[in-house]
Amino acid sequence: MTSLEGFEPIAISPQKQDPGWKHCQLYIKNGDPKVELKKCIYCGKGFQGGGINRLKSHLAGRKGNGPICDQVPPEVRVLMLQSLDEGIVAFRHRKSQMGANPSRSSGELDNLFAENEECKLNGGSNFVYQEDVGMSVDNGIRVGANLTDVPLEIDESYRSDAQEGLTTVPIAMADSYKGSAVERLIGVPNASCSENREEGVDRRTGWRGETSSVATAAGLGAGFASAAKLSYVPAPIRSEVDNAFYENTRGRSVGFPNLDLFENEEEVGITNTNVNKRKRVRDENGSVAANSGTIGNNDEIVKVNSQQVHMAIGRFLYEIQASLDAVKNSVYFQPMIDAIASGGMETKAPSYHDLRGWILNNAVEEVKNDIHQHTKTWARSGCSLLVNQWSSEKGRVLLNFAVYCSEGTTYLKSVDATTFIDSPDALYEILKLVVEEVGVGRILQVITNSEENYVVAGKRLMDTFPNLYWSPCATACIDSILEDFGKVEWISSIIEQARSVTRFIYKHVLILNMMRKYTFGNDIVRLGVTRFATDFMTLKQMADLKFNLQTMVTSKEWEGCPYSETPEGSAMLDILSNHTFWSSCILITRLTNPLLRVLRIVGSQKAAMGYVFGGMYRAKETIKRELVKKEEYMAYWNIIDHRWQKLWDLPLHAAGFCLNPKFFYSIKGEMHKVIMSRMLDCIEKLVPDLKVQDEISKEINLYKNAVGDLGRNLAIRARDNLLPAEWWSTYGGGCPNMARMAIRILSQTCSLIQCKENQIPFDQLHKTSNSLEHQRLSDVVFVQYNLQLRQMVHKNKEHESVDPISFDNTSIVEDWVTETEMYLEDNENTDWQALDPPSYNSRLLELSVDEADDLGSGFDENDIFFNGLQVVKEEGRT
């Protein structure tokens, strides 16, 4: 990230209409507002001076004008390329006007070409300066980076010779195309132009029979203080593209294949601060520029064809009432388009019977092949049986059974439990049946909801199968903690104030567009996996965007907005200007962010067993550090411990903490005896062979003392870099029995996996009375559920942009974006097409990518683990 020391952020002026401004954050230097710095909101690179084109080239991935951005979304890269190309077309038009009117004064030419002031050179490793990208001539003509297809050497030592005087004269540049000459009106020194020509073979291009020369270029007008001598540049190598260019430009005032000759002063040039450097600049876009006579038409054809394809897809999806989330979330959507395109014009759509017949059968076989690979992992590293209760639209209570392992999650089957869901005995029987189907020796734990009927059935299941555990869902537990936090009076008041702000913003197109402009496309409302997670994630988002929101409501744009004078607008201004609101919002964020981090860990597809215990420790530690006074932080500890007690009593979590080398070796002194005792419980329960139990007891000391490979420098560094199970697999060869048990424990999840069951035809499956149709629908559900689970592994949520006002998200965000009654005003343009789409920029907010890395090390305060729980247990006994 760029160092911003000495700079302060400012709002981007509404007069800056170029699309590039939406993708940067603007800073000015303290004490010198003329010095501006543009920071890319995706990769954090800073650009000082040089105009918006340098940033657009950075985003477009166009080399020769500084580093390129490797974090920019593909759609933004395409937009920047189009913007740059449109600018080139406009420039060529201006240049052709200049060529048609050679009598223009030097002042007019100055205004025509000079777009960006020269960049000042300051320190900072992440800044991009003109020195890094080419040459510039003060207040003169800028020579573009795309002059030729071969390196161009710039001799800056000639600058002193060029300062004798400048005269504006026409220069005939030798044109390599058919030997024609083209008139250029540029400033040159009074001294004669040096030439470097050679008959026959050009040593630099290998082109026989042609020679070329380039005159020395400088600036325009009497006020220019520097000039540049361009060393010999041979004629470009001929190609079909060159010939096309020649045919398209015959008779025009152009000579070289690149028409960007005067595009940007910082693209290719001489800086007046580094006279001893020689630079080489290569034109990688020469062939594109050469083909400029036809490229515009081709782009239009591609654009029209693409629109026709998109309209066809849209009509189909609208007609069948498909969820549009499929386009954004499904990893199979683009491969489908690619497969259709690869088939060409002869491709025919599958028939109704094909989709019900052989296609479905093949899809079932594909999924079964994947499951067969997973079953090998079930036996090797163990698995967890997930029992997800779900209520359908028809009121059915369904139990969906899935199996989690380190290779992924597999859906097994669905059972209609409407008639027996409240009976612990019936639940026990169905759980017992599925455990036996998967394999008793494979399953380490059965995860369900935490209702009392599941608690009773789970305990009975552990009595029947002494080598497995029953566990409640960790995600549901943490969500209950967040719910209880939200009921605390002062926290509830801050949440309601924040909701009043977002409800006002999200019901007006004008204000929502303004907010997204000032937040660089980020929404205030952040979607979590549950309503209560959404509450605190949104508060954190508001705290992160505090400066942006305050800048918006103090801007002239807001003052001129008709809603700024309304009671709701005035109330929003009061809230966003209230110091108490922001300090409370930031404190809530600090108290709950560690819990949100644990929620993201347990809700991910990554095996979380080795992190939950440490994550809850870190959450309580943070609350104690923020509130300091025991009577204050104990109130929140008690909320956590009350909900966490069932999971605390589960030895698997303590064993996972103990077997995670990142945590184990960070503890000063001995591991607490309660945690070690619970790991011994796991050894006795999960390892039925008594001899193996004895071997593990001996190997525990090897682990404590980091003996053998466990103590290698490589293994020590890997404690922080590898997943715990991978660490044991790599370095645990000296204690194989303990390593085998550690891998089985650390490869497990802690939560149920949530899928979109409402998009799967469970009701049809359980309603049909025909055995053949029931079997076919079972296969449909089997394929759909497993494909959803598979794509959850591949979906990249870091760059996912979600629209909070989408109906698909209503159940989670309705308290933040909806009113009790829909609100429309006669004087407002409510056209949804005028709404700017959101674009989530994680770089702007500097969000953590790997939540587990943030847990850190050091777990030495035993009262954090045990003090609160003892109070909860004592209260339970009384």
DATA-V621405 format. One record per residue. N is the residue number from 0. OMEGA is omega in whole degrees, -180 to 180 (NA if undefined). Layout:
n: <N N>
omega: <OMEGA OMEGA>
This chain:
n: <0 1 2 3 4 5 6 7 8 9 10 11 12 13 14 15 16 17 18 19 20 21 22 23 24 25 26 27 28 29 30 31 32 33 34 35 36 37 38 39 40 41 42 43 44 45 46 47 48 49 50 51 52 53 54 55 56 57 58 59 60 61 62 63 64 65 66 67 68 69 70 71 72 73 74 75 76 77 78 79 80 81 82 83 84 85 86 87 88 89 90 91 92 93 94 95 96 97 98 99 100 101 102 103 104 105 106 107 108 109 110 111 112 113 114 115 116 117 118 119 120 121 122 123 124 125 126 127 128 129 130 131 132 133 134 135 136 137 138 139 140 141 142 143 144 145 146 147 148 149 150 151 152 153 154 155 156 157 158 159 160 161 162 163 164 165 166 167 168 169 170 171 172 173 174 175 176 177 178 179 180 181 182 183 184 185 186 187 188 189 190 191 192 193 194 195 196 197 198 199 200 201 202 203 204 205 206 207 208 209 210 211 212 213 214 215 216 217 218 219 220 221 222 223 224 225 226 227 228 229 230 231 232 233 234 235 236 237 238 239 240 241 242 243 244 245 246 247 248 249 250 251 252 253 254 255 256 257 258 259 260 261 262 263 264 265 266 267 268 269 270 271 272 273 274 275 276 277 278 279 280 281 282 283 284 285 286 287 288 289 290 291 292 293 294 295 296 297 298 299 300 301 302 303 304 305 306 307 308 309 310 311 312 313 314 315 316 317 318 319 320 321 322 323 324 325 326 327 328 329 330 331 332 333 334 335 336 337 338 339 340 341 342 343 344 345 346 347 348 349 350 351 352 353 354 355 356 357 358 359 360 361 362 363 364 365 366 367 368 369 370 371 372 373 374 375 376 377 378 379 380 381 382 383 384 385 386 387 388 389 390 391 392 393 394 395 396 397 398 399 400 401 402 403 404 405 406 407 408 409 410 411 412 413 414 415 416 417 418 419 420 421 422 423 424 425 426 427 428 429 430 431 432 433 434 435 436 437 438 439 440 441 442 443 444 445 446 447 448 449 450 451 452 453 454 455 456 457 458 459 460 461 462 463 464 465 466 467 468 469 470 471 472 473 474 475 476 477 478 479 480 481 482 483 484 485 486 487 488 489 490 491 492 493 494 495 496 497 498 499 500 501 502 503 504 505 506 507 508 509 510 511 512 513 514 515 516 517 518 519 520 521 522 523 524 525 526 527 528 529 530 531 532 533 534 535 536 537 538 539 540 541 542 543 544 545 546 547 548 549 550 551 552 553 554 555 556 557 558 559 560 561 562 563 564 565 566 567 568 569 570 571 572 573 574 575 576 577 578 579 580 581 582 583 584 585 586 587 588 589 590 591 592 593 594 595 596 597 598 599 600 601 602 603 604 605 606 607 608 609 610 611 612 613 614 615 616 617 618 619 620 621 622 623 624 625 626 627 628 629 630 631 632 633 634 635 636 637 638 639 640 641 642 643 644 645 646 647 648 649 650 651 652 653 654 655 656 657 658 659 660 661 662 663 664 665 666 667 668 669 670 671 672 673 674 675 676 677 678 679 680 681 682 683 684 685 686 687 688 689 690 691 692 693 694 695 696 697 698 699 700 701 702 703 704 705 706 707 708 709 710 711 712 713 714 715 716 717 718 719 720 721 722 723 724 725 726 727 728 729 730 731 732 733 734 735 736 737 738 739 740 741 742 743 744 745 746 747 748 749 750 751 752 753 754 755 756 757 758 759 760 761 762 763 764 765 766 767 768 769 770 771 772 773 774 775 776 777 778 779 780 781 782 783 784 785 786 787 788 789 790 791 792 793 794 795 796 797 798 799 800 801 802 803 804 805 806 807 808 809 810 811 812 813 814 815 816 817 818 819 820 821 822 823 824 825 826 827 828 829 830 831 832 833 834 835 836 837 838 839 840 841 842 843 844 845 846 847 848 849 850 851 852 853 854 855 856 857 858 859 860 861 862 863 864 865 866 867 868 869 870 871 872 873 874 875 876 877>
omega: <-180 174 -177 -180 -179 179 175 -177 175 176 179 -176 177 179 180 -173 -179 -178 180 -178 179 -173 177 173 -172 178 173 -178 178 179 -180 -175 178 -180 -178 175 178 -178 177 -176 180 -177 177 178 180 180 -179 -179 174 177 -175 -178 179 177 180 175 176 -180 -178 -178 -179 -175 178 -179 -178 -179 179 -176 179 -179 -174 176 -177 -177 177 178 179 180 -180 177 179 180 179 -180 178 177 179 179 179 179 179 178 179 -178 178 175 178 -180 -180 -178 -176 -178 -179 178 178 178 177 178 176 -178 -178 -172 -172 -178 -174 178 -178 -177 177 -176 177 -178 178 -173 -177 177 176 -175 -180 -179 -176 -170 176 -176 176 177 -175 173 -178 -180 178 -179 -174 -178 -172 -175 -178 177 -178 -178 179 179 -178 -177 -178 179 -178 -175 -178 178 -174 -176 -179 -179 -177 178 179 -180 176 179 177 178 -180 -178 -179 -178 178 176 -178 177 -178 -179 174 178 -180 179 -180 176 176 179 -179 -178 177 179 178 -175 180 179 175 -173 175 -175 -174 -178 -178 -177 -177 169 -179 173 177 175 177 180 177 -177 175 -178 -179 174 -175 -174 -176 -173 -177 176 -177 175 178 -180 -174 177 -179 179 180 178 -180 175 177 178 179 -179 178 179 -178 -179 -177 -175 -179 180 179 180 177 -179 -179 -179 179 -180 -179 -170 -176 -170 -175 -177 -178 -178 176 180 -180 174 -176 179 -176 -172 -175 -177 171 -175 176 -178 -178 179 179 -177 -176 -178 177 179 -179 -178 -174 -179 -177 -173 -179 179 179 179 -180 179 179 -179 180 179 -180 179 178 177 -179 178 178 178 -179 180 -180 -178 179 -176 -179 178 180 175 -179 173 -179 -180 -177 -170 -173 177 -178 -176 -180 175 176 179 -180 -179 178 -180 -179 179 177 -175 -177 -178 178 -179 176 -180 177 -178 175 -178 177 -173 -170 180 177 -180 179 179 177 -180 177 -180 180 177 176 -180 178 176 180 -177 175 178 178 -178 -174 -174 176 -178 178 176 -178 -179 -174 177 -177 179 -178 180 180 178 178 174 -174 172 178 -176 178 180 178 169 -177 179 -179 -178 -177 174 -180 -176 179 -179 176 -176 -176 -173 -175 -174 -178 -179 178 -180 179 176 179 -177 -179 176 180 -180 -178 177 -180 178 -179 -178 -175 -177 -179 -171 175 -177 173 -177 179 170 -175 178 -173 180 177 178 -180 -180 -179 178 178 178 179 176 -179 -180 -173 -177 175 179 165 -177 171 -178 -179 179 179 179 -179 178 177 176 179 177 179 175 -178 178 176 -167 -175 177 178 180 179 179 -179 176 179 178 179 177 -176 179 178 -178 -171 176 179 -180 -176 -177 180 176 179 179 -179 176 -177 178 177 175 180 173 174 -177 178 -177 171 -179 179 179 -175 173 178 179 -174 174 179 175 178 179 178 179 178 -177 -176 -177 -179 -179 178 176 -180 -174 175 -178 176 178 178 179 179 -179 -179 -178 -179 -179 -180 178 179 178 178 179 178 178 180 -179 -176 177 -175 -179 -180 178 -177 179 178 179 -180 178 177 179 180 -180 -172 -177 175 176 176 178 177 179 178 179 -176 180 -179 177 -180 177 -170 -172 -178 -173 -171 -179 179 179 178 174 -177 178 -180 178 180 179 179 -179 -177 -174 172 -176 -175 -178 179 -176 179 177 180 174 -179 175 -179 -175 179 -179 -172 -171 -178 178 178 -178 -179 -177 -177 -178 177 179 178 177 -177 -176 175 -175 179 -179 -173 -176 178 -178 178 -179 -176 172 -178 -173 179 180 178 179 -180 173 176 174 179 180 -177 -176 -174 -179 -176 -178 -177 179 178 176 180 179 179 178 177 -176 177 179 176 179 -179 -175 179 -177 175 -178 180 -179 177 175 178 179 180 179 -176 178 -179 -171 -178 170 -176 -180 178 179 179 179 -177 -170 -176 -178 -179 176 -169 -177 178 179 180 179 -179 -179 179 -179 -174 179 -175 174 180 -171 171 179 -177 174 178 -177 -178 178 -180 -172 178 -179 178 -179 -175 -180 -174 -179 179 -175 -179 179 177 179 179 179 175 178 178 179 180 -179 -176 -178 -178 176 175 179 -179 -177 177 178 -173 -174 179 -176 -178 -177 -178 177 -177 179 -176 -177 176 -180 -179 -177 -172 -174 -176 -171 -172 179 -175 -172 -176 176 176 175 180 -170 176 179 -179 -174 -178 172 -176 -180 -178 -180 178 -177 176 -179 177 175 -173 -179 -177 -179 -180 -176 176 179 -179 179 -180 -175 -177 180 -177 -178 175 -178 180 -178 -169 179 -175 -179 176 179 -163 -171 -178 -179 178 178 -179 -179 179 177 179 -180 179 NA>
